[in-house]
Amino acid sequence: MAHRAGGPLGLSLAWYLVLLAAELGRFRPRYDIRRWATVFPLGMTATACLAAAGPTGVGQLRPLGEVLLWIAVAAWLLTFVAFLGQLVQDRRHDA
């Protein structure tokens, strides 16, 4: 018997869309440490979809989780590259 995949996971998916819309709607290319507050929930929502696919019996959560995971990985990489760029810029400024 399959369980409903709604509730907290549905709320997480809605929040995922809000975070993405906020980041894309107000794109800021400069590094800001607060960006990690966006990256972390993106990864956790993707992981939740992947983890819930089997126990809930909702097979569509697996491919959705995989897509969300790639988005989260891309967001992590962009944030990390921006961090490294800021680090280099700060060291040049201090020299």
C-alpha positions as CSV (number, residue, x, y, z in Angstrom):
1,M,0.0,0.0,0.0
2,A,1.5,3.3,-1.0
3,H,1.5,6.2,1.4
4,R,0.8,9.8,0.5
5,A,3.9,11.8,-0.4
6,G,2.3,15.1,0.7
7,G,2.8,16.9,4.0
8,P,6.3,17.9,4.9
9,L,7.8,16.7,1.6
10,G,5.2,18.7,-0.4
11,L,6.0,21.7,1.7
12,S,9.7,21.2,1.1
13,L,9.1,21.0,-2.7
14,A,7.1,24.3,-2.5
15,W,9.8,25.9,-0.6
16,Y,12.4,24.6,-3.1
17,L,10.5,26.5,-5.8
18,V,10.3,29.7,-3.7
19,L,14.1,29.5,-3.1
20,L,14.8,29.0,-6.8
21,A,12.5,31.8,-7.8
22,A,14.0,34.2,-5.3
23,E,17.5,33.4,-6.4
24,L,16.7,33.7,-10.1
25,G,14.5,36.7,-9.7
26,R,17.1,38.7,-7.9
27,F,20.4,37.3,-9.2
28,R,23.4,38.5,-7.4
29,P,26.7,37.3,-8.9
30,R,28.9,38.4,-6.0
31,Y,29.6,36.0,-3.2
32,D,27.6,36.3,0.0
33,I,27.9,33.8,2.9
34,R,24.1,33.8,3.2
35,R,23.9,32.0,-0.2
36,W,24.7,28.8,1.7
37,A,21.3,29.1,3.4
38,T,19.8,28.6,-0.1
39,V,22.2,25.8,-1.2
40,F,21.6,23.6,1.9
41,P,17.8,23.3,1.6
42,L,18.1,22.6,-2.1
43,G,20.3,19.6,-1.4
44,M,18.1,18.4,1.5
45,T,14.9,18.6,-0.5
46,A,16.5,16.5,-3.3
47,T,17.7,14.0,-0.8
48,A,14.3,13.8,0.8
49,C,12.7,13.0,-2.5
50,L,15.2,10.3,-3.2
51,A,14.8,8.8,0.3
52,A,11.0,8.9,0.2
53,A,10.5,7.4,-3.2
54,G,10.8,3.8,-2.0
55,P,9.0,3.8,1.3
56,T,6.1,5.9,0.0
57,G,5.7,3.9,-3.2
58,V,5.7,7.1,-5.3
59,G,8.1,6.2,-8.1
60,Q,8.0,9.7,-9.6
61,L,9.9,11.0,-6.6
62,R,13.1,9.3,-7.7
63,P,13.5,11.0,-11.1
64,L,12.3,14.3,-9.5
65,G,14.9,13.9,-6.7
66,E,17.6,13.3,-9.3
67,V,16.8,16.5,-11.2
68,L,16.6,18.4,-8.0
69,L,19.9,17.0,-6.9
70,W,21.6,18.2,-10.1
71,I,20.2,21.6,-9.5
72,A,21.5,21.6,-5.9
73,V,24.9,20.4,-7.1
74,A,25.0,23.2,-9.6
75,A,24.0,25.8,-7.0
76,W,26.7,24.4,-4.6
77,L,29.4,24.6,-7.3
78,L,28.4,28.2,-8.3
79,T,28.4,29.2,-4.7
80,F,31.8,27.6,-4.0
81,V,33.4,29.1,-7.1
82,A,32.1,32.6,-6.0
83,F,33.5,31.9,-2.6
84,L,36.9,31.1,-4.1
85,G,36.8,34.2,-6.3
86,Q,36.0,36.3,-3.2
87,L,38.9,34.7,-1.3
88,V,41.3,35.5,-4.1
89,Q,40.0,39.0,-4.4
90,D,40.4,39.6,-0.6
91,R,44.0,38.2,-0.6
92,R,44.9,40.6,-3.5
93,H,43.4,43.5,-1.6
94,D,45.3,42.6,1.5
95,A,48.6,42.3,-0.3
